[in-house]
Amino acid sequence: MASSISSSVLRLLSSPRILPNPSAFSSISAFLLPSRSLVFSSPISFQPLPKSPSLAGPLRAQQQQEEDQEATASIDVSLIPPKLRDIIALFQSVPEPKAKYQQLLHYGARLPPLDPAFKIDAYRVRGCVSQVWVRAFADPDDPAAVRFEADSDSALTKGLAALLVSGLSGSPATVIARVPPDFVQLLGLRQSLTPSRNNGFLNMLKLMQQKALQLYIEDAKAEKNKAIESETKGTGKVEKDPILDQEKAKEISRESLSPSNGSASPSISSVADKKDSSEIYGDGIGGRKKRIVVRLKQALSPVELEVKDVSYLHAGHAGVRGSADGETHFNVRAISKEFEGKSLVKRHRLIYDLLQEELQQGLHALSIDAKTPSEAQ
């Protein structure tokens, strides 16, 4: 029994050991271990590709330049007074917007102060961010010419007012009235003026044109009255004055409708007088507003139109006191496709052109808000 156990042990001990094949081990190692080329290769870095230069800025600037050139090309320079043309040439010779801004401040600093007696509502410009006052008077050296004085509580607005005072003073009223509002494009002040400042500048120009025309009309009326007086002294015959006849017709129509005349219905003659006066003065109270609405609707086909009579805010204004119906100041808000592709200046000019007849017949000032349908959303 012991001998059989020992022989078995001997066989177990004496049996050869089976070792793994070295080549097989090396092939497994090669599979499991990372490649030498990967371990010792240089690291890979990712760099962003250089961006192509943005074309939005240059394209926008080019488009703006083309719009400015188109706007300035349509301006009739012959309608601009010589002094104002010289100022435009000066601003065009300065390429930098900052230098133009400094030039405006320089004009404002040189503007003589306005007498406080004229810093009242009758001389104030409507629609300006800052307070601006403008006074017009006949040139002492040339009765046919008009001179201006102005002042403002803002340095920049004062510079704009001084520019107009220097450029328009000394010109006849008929020349001043024909100055195109979009001449501001020639100054190159787009980057220096916000839309509200630009709107105020246009209102300044419009008020100066209106005051110049008022002086012209008053002077013509005075000359006519002098001529009538001289004729009546020589012939003893009094000629009819159509302006006085109009006033008389208006008074007759009012008296005929007054309860104090003891009649509930006007006579045939009073009806005729009323008809004549209505043809002269419009449809009575509210007539001008109706005409403005009709004209703007016909020409603009607006999506939205609001015309508000704010003449009651200017009851002490000289223009209101001299107006037949007291309708002198309006706020106009219009939303129309007709404004598409037009600058703010051209939109205002379009409305002013449509209402030119009203402006010549007593409409004193407009505050305009003109937008396209997309801008109003």
C-alpha positions in Angstrom: 0.0 0.0 0.0 2.8 2.4 1.0 4.8 1.5 -2.1 1.9 2.3 -4.5 1.4 5.7 -2.9 5.0 6.6 -3.2 5.2 5.5 -6.8 2.2 7.8 -7.5 3.9 10.7 -5.8 7.1 10.1 -7.8 5.1 10.1 -11.1 3.4 13.3 -10.1 6.7 15.0 -9.2 8.6 13.7 -12.2 6.0 14.7 -14.8 7.3 17.7 -16.9 5.7 21.3 -16.4 3.9 22.8 -19.4 5.0 26.4 -19.9 3.1 28.9 -22.1 4.5 29.6 -25.6 6.5 32.8 -25.5 5.4 33.8 -29.0 1.8 33.5 -27.9 2.4 35.7 -24.9 4.1 38.3 -27.0 1.2 38.4 -29.4 -1.3 38.8 -26.5 0.9 41.6 -25.0 0.9 43.3 -28.3 -2.9 43.2 -28.5 -3.5 44.4 -24.9 -0.8 47.1 -24.6 -1.1 50.4 -26.4 0.8 50.9 -29.6 4.3 52.4 -29.3 3.5 54.8 -32.1 0.4 56.1 -30.2 2.2 56.4 -26.9 5.1 58.4 -28.2 3.2 60.5 -30.8 2.9 64.3 -30.4 -0.4 65.6 -28.9 -3.1 66.8 -31.3 -4.5 70.3 -30.8 -7.6 71.8 -32.3 -7.5 75.4 -33.4 -10.6 77.4 -34.5 -10.7 78.3 -38.1 -10.2 82.0 -38.8 -13.5 83.7 -39.3 -14.1 85.5 -42.6 -14.5 89.3 -42.1 -18.2 90.3 -41.4 -19.8 92.1 -44.3 -22.7 93.4 -42.4 -21.0 96.5 -41.2 -19.6 97.6 -44.6 -22.8 96.7 -46.4 -24.9 98.7 -44.0 -22.5 101.7 -44.3 -22.6 101.4 -48.1 -26.4 101.2 -48.1 -26.6 104.2 -45.8 -24.2 106.1 -48.1 -26.3 105.3 -51.1 -29.5 106.5 -49.4 -27.8 109.7 -48.4 -26.6 110.3 -52.0 -30.0 109.6 -53.3 -31.6 112.0 -50.8 -29.1 114.8 -51.5 -29.3 114.3 -55.3 -33.0 115.2 -55.2 -32.5 118.5 -53.4 -32.7 121.7 -55.5 -29.7 123.7 -54.3 -30.9 126.8 -56.1 -33.7 127.1 -53.6 -31.2 127.5 -50.7 -30.1 131.1 -49.8 -26.4 131.9 -50.4 -25.5 132.3 -46.7 -27.0 128.9 -45.9 -25.2 127.4 -48.9 -21.9 128.7 -47.4 -22.7 127.0 -44.1 -23.4 123.7 -45.9 -20.1 123.9 -47.8 -18.3 124.5 -44.5 -19.9 121.4 -42.9 -19.2 119.3 -46.0 -15.5 120.2 -45.8 -15.4 118.6 -42.3 -15.4 114.8 -42.7 -15.4 113.8 -39.0 -18.9 113.7 -37.2 -17.2 114.9 -34.0 -15.9 118.0 -35.7 -19.3 118.8 -37.1 -20.8 118.5 -33.6 -18.1 120.9 -32.3 -18.9 123.3 -35.1 -22.6 123.3 -34.0 -21.6 124.1 -30.4 -19.4 126.9 -31.8 -22.4 128.4 -33.6 -24.5 128.1 -30.5 -21.9 129.9 -28.3 -21.8 132.8 -30.8 -25.6 133.2 -30.9 -26.6 136.5 -29.1 -29.0 135.9 -26.2 -32.7 136.5 -26.8 -34.5 139.1 -24.9 -36.5 137.4 -22.1 -39.6 139.3 -23.2 -39.6 136.9 -26.3 -39.2 133.7 -24.3 -42.9 133.2 -24.1 -45.3 130.7 -25.7 -46.0 132.9 -28.7 -42.4 132.4 -29.9 -41.7 128.8 -28.7 -41.1 126.0 -31.2 -43.4 123.0 -30.8 -42.2 119.5 -31.2 -38.6 120.0 -29.8 -37.0 118.0 -27.1 -35.6 121.2 -25.6 -37.1 124.6 -25.3 -36.5 126.8 -28.3 -37.8 130.3 -29.1 -37.7 132.1 -32.4 -38.4 135.7 -33.3 -38.7 137.2 -36.8 -38.6 140.9 -37.7 -38.1 143.1 -40.8 -34.5 143.9 -41.6 -33.9 147.6 -40.7 -31.6 148.0 -43.7 -33.8 146.2 -46.2 -37.5 146.1 -45.6 -37.9 143.2 -48.1 -35.6 141.0 -46.0 -36.3 139.1 -42.8 -34.0 138.7 -39.8 -34.2 136.1 -37.0 -33.3 135.8 -33.3 -33.4 132.6 -31.4 -32.4 130.9 -28.2 -32.6 127.5 -26.4 -31.9 125.9 -23.1 -29.8 123.1 -24.8 -26.3 123.7 -26.2 -26.8 121.4 -29.2 -30.3 122.8 -30.0 -29.0 126.3 -29.7 -26.3 125.4 -32.3 -29.0 124.2 -34.7 -31.0 127.4 -34.1 -27.9 129.5 -34.7 -27.2 127.7 -37.9 -30.7 128.6 -39.2 -30.5 132.2 -37.9 -27.1 132.7 -39.7 -28.2 131.0 -42.9 -31.7 132.5 -43.3 -31.3 136.1 -41.9 -31.1 138.7 -44.6 -33.1 136.8 -47.2 -36.5 137.8 -48.5 -39.5 136.0 -47.1 -40.4 134.4 -50.4 -36.9 132.8 -50.6 -37.0 131.6 -47.0 -40.4 130.0 -47.5 -39.0 127.9 -50.4 -36.1 126.3 -48.5 -36.5 122.5 -48.8 -36.7 120.9 -45.4 -34.4 118.0 -46.4 -31.4 120.3 -46.9 -30.3 119.0 -43.5 -29.1 115.9 -45.5 -26.4 118.1 -47.1 -25.0 119.0 -43.7 -24.0 115.4 -42.9 -25.4 115.6 -39.4 -27.1 112.2 -39.4 -24.8 110.7 -36.9 -25.0 113.8 -34.6 -28.8 114.1 -34.5 -31.3 111.7 -33.0 -34.7 111.4 -34.7 -36.2 113.6 -32.1 -33.5 116.3 -32.6 -34.0 116.1 -36.4 -37.8 116.5 -35.9 -37.1 119.6 -33.7 -34.8 121.0 -36.3 -37.5 120.7 -39.0 -40.1 122.3 -36.7 -37.6 125.2 -36.2 -37.3 125.7 -39.9 -41.0 125.5 -40.5 -41.8 128.0 -37.8 -39.2 130.4 -39.2 -40.8 130.0 -42.7 -44.2 130.7 -41.3 -43.1 133.8 -39.4 -41.4 135.1 -42.5 -44.5 134.7 -44.5 -46.6 136.4 -41.8 -44.3 139.4 -42.0 -44.6 139.4 -45.8 -48.4 139.3 -45.7 -48.6 142.0 -43.0 -46.2 144.2 -45.1 -48.2 143.7 -48.2 -51.4 144.5 -46.4 -49.9 147.7 -45.0 -48.7 148.7 -48.4 -52.1 148.1 -49.9 -53.8 150.1 -47.2 -51.4 153.0 -47.8 -52.2 152.8 -51.5 -55.9 152.8 -50.8 -55.6 155.8 -48.4 -53.6 157.8 -51.0 -56.2 157.0 -53.7 -59.1 158.0 -51.5 -57.4 161.3 -50.6 -56.9 162.1 -54.3 -60.2 161.0 -55.6 -62.5 161.0 -52.6 -63.6 157.5 -53.6 -63.3 154.6 -51.2 -62.4 151.3 -52.8 -63.5 148.0 -51.3 -60.9 145.9 -49.5 -61.6 142.2 -50.0 -60.1 141.3 -46.7 -62.4 143.7 -44.8 -65.3 142.4 -46.9 -64.5 138.9 -45.7 -64.5 140.0 -42.1 -67.8 141.8 -42.6 -69.4 138.7 -44.2 -68.3 136.7 -41.2 -69.8 139.1 -38.7 -73.1 139.2 -40.6 -73.3 135.4 -40.7 -72.7 135.3 -36.9 -75.3 138.0 -36.2 -77.9 136.3 -38.4 -77.5 133.1 -36.3 -77.5 134.9 -33.0 -80.7 134.5 -30.8 -80.6 138.3 -30.1 -81.9 139.2 -33.5 -85.4 137.8 -32.6 -85.6 135.4 -35.4 -85.3 131.6 -35.1 -84.3 131.2 -38.8 -81.8 133.4 -40.7 -83.0 135.5 -43.6 -82.2 134.8 -47.2 -79.5 137.5 -47.3 -77.9 136.1 -44.1 -77.8 132.6 -45.6 -76.0 134.0 -48.6 -73.6 135.8 -46.4 -73.0 132.6 -44.4 -72.3 130.7 -47.6 -69.8 133.2 -48.7 -68.0 133.2 -45.4 -68.0 129.4 -45.2 -66.3 129.3 -48.6 -63.7 131.7 -47.3 -63.1 130.2 -43.9 -64.0 126.5 -44.4 -66.7 124.6 -42.5 -66.5 126.5 -39.3 -65.1 125.1 -36.1 -63.6 121.7 -36.8 -63.5 122.4 -40.6 -59.7 122.5 -40.8 -59.3 119.2 -39.0 -61.8 117.5 -41.3 -59.9 118.8 -44.4 -56.6 117.6 -43.0 -58.1 114.1 -42.4 -59.6 113.9 -45.8 -56.4 115.0 -47.6 -54.2 112.6 -45.7 -56.6 109.7 -46.1 -56.8 110.3 -49.9 -53.1 110.6 -50.4 -51.6 108.1 -47.8 -54.4 105.5 -47.4 -53.2 105.1 -43.8 -53.6 102.0 -41.7 -54.1 104.4 -38.8 -54.6 108.1 -38.8 -55.1 110.4 -35.8 -55.4 114.1 -36.1 -55.7 116.0 -32.8 -56.4 119.7 -32.5 -54.2 121.1 -29.7 -54.8 124.8 -30.5 -56.4 125.2 -27.0 -52.9 124.7 -25.5 -51.7 127.8 -27.4 -54.5 130.2 -26.7 -52.2 133.0 -26.1 -50.2 132.5 -29.3 -50.3 135.3 -31.8 -51.1 132.9 -34.6 -54.2 131.6 -32.7 -55.5 135.1 -32.0 -55.1 136.1 -35.7 -56.8 132.9 -37.0 -60.4 133.0 -38.1 -61.4 129.6 -36.5 -58.6 129.2 -34.0 -57.5 125.9 -35.5 -53.7 126.5 -35.7 -51.9 123.6 -34.0 -52.4 119.9 -34.6 -50.7 116.6 -33.7 -50.7 114.2 -36.6 -50.0 110.5 -36.2 -50.1 108.5 -39.4 -49.2 104.9 -40.1 -49.0 104.2 -43.9 -47.2 102.1 -46.4 -46.4 105.3 -48.3 -43.7 106.0 -45.8 -41.7 102.8 -46.7 -38.3 103.6 -48.1 -38.5 107.2 -47.1 -36.4 108.9 -44.5 -37.9 110.9 -41.6 -37.2 114.1 -43.4 -39.0 112.9 -46.6 -42.0 111.6 -44.6 -42.5 115.0 -42.9 -42.0 116.8 -46.2 -44.7 114.6 -47.8 -47.2 115.6 -45.1 -46.2 119.3 -45.3 -46.6 119.3 -49.1 -50.1 117.7 -48.7 -51.1 120.4 -46.2 -49.4 123.3 -47.9 -52.7 125.0 -48.6 -53.7 124.9 -45.0 -50.3 126.1 -43.9 -50.7 129.2 -46.1 -54.2 129.8 -44.7 -53.5 129.9 -41.0 -52.3 126.5 -39.9 -49.4 127.4 -37.7 -47.7 124.2 -36.5 -47.7 120.4 -36.9 -46.3 117.8 -34.6 -45.8 114.7 -36.8 -45.4 111.1 -36.0 -45.1 109.2 -39.3 -44.4 105.4 -39.3 -44.7 102.4 -41.5 -46.9 99.5 -40.5 -43.8 97.4 -39.6 -42.4 100.2 -37.4 -45.7 100.6 -35.6 -45.8 96.9 -34.5 
